Amino acid sequence: MELVIFDLDGTLIDSRLDIAHSVNAMRQHMNLAPLAFDTVYKYVGNGAPVLVRRALGEQAPDSEVQSALAFFLRHYNEHALDFTRLYPGVRESLDRLRKAGKKMAVLTNKPTAATRKILDGLGAGEYFFQVYGGDSLEHKKPHPVGIDRLREQTGCGREQTVMVGDSSVDVQTARNAKVPCCGVSYGFQPETLANPAPDVVVDRMEQAADWILSQ
């Protein structure tokens, strides 16, 4: 495996608290009661517009969703590094993969500017030759365009590429792109990794690096 593509939230970074605080600040702005954090965590994975829609409820008018989304994005951009940290073992694993000559990229449904700000703020941006956010390409995950574009940029075949993520969105993205997938069990939505199932599930990023380097 030569190309390693990482999801962001729940895979490289633990951003749960900052996302939940911004969702509840948005709900307060809309005169709604706060949500339990565990509820918010289940809404993450398909991008900010879907997150806000879920947090407001399907009955919310589109005009309210757009207003709430704008507030959420402003608030989150200001507070994205309040509590967010790399998961244990991530930096060490990225170092190992880089020393082994692996090409690494991030493919997330989070907006690109926020993604780069977080990675740079945590001192991890230098590991990745490319960062694709939910607004980088014409389609978000689970559409395969992100993986396909990264493969084109590196010249790597499907069997040389792996997607690493914490949810069914990442697994389905890998399946749609016909590449292997490594699931991490410590993220936001480990319960979703059963269907569809990744090729392997690990409990720590170091184990993901072991598996990638053994292929």
Secondary structure, DSSP 8 states (H G I E B T S, - for coil): --EEEE-SBTTTEE-HHHHHHHHHHHHHHTT-----HHHHHHHTTS-HHHHHHHHH-TTS-HHHHHHHHHHHHHHHHHHTTSS-EE-TTHHHHHHHHHHTT-EEEEE-SS-HHHHHHHHHHTT-GGG-SEEE-TTTSSS-TTSTHHHHHHHHHHT--GGGEEEEESSHHHHHHHHHHT--EEEETTSS-GGGGGSS--SEEESSHHHHHHHHHH-
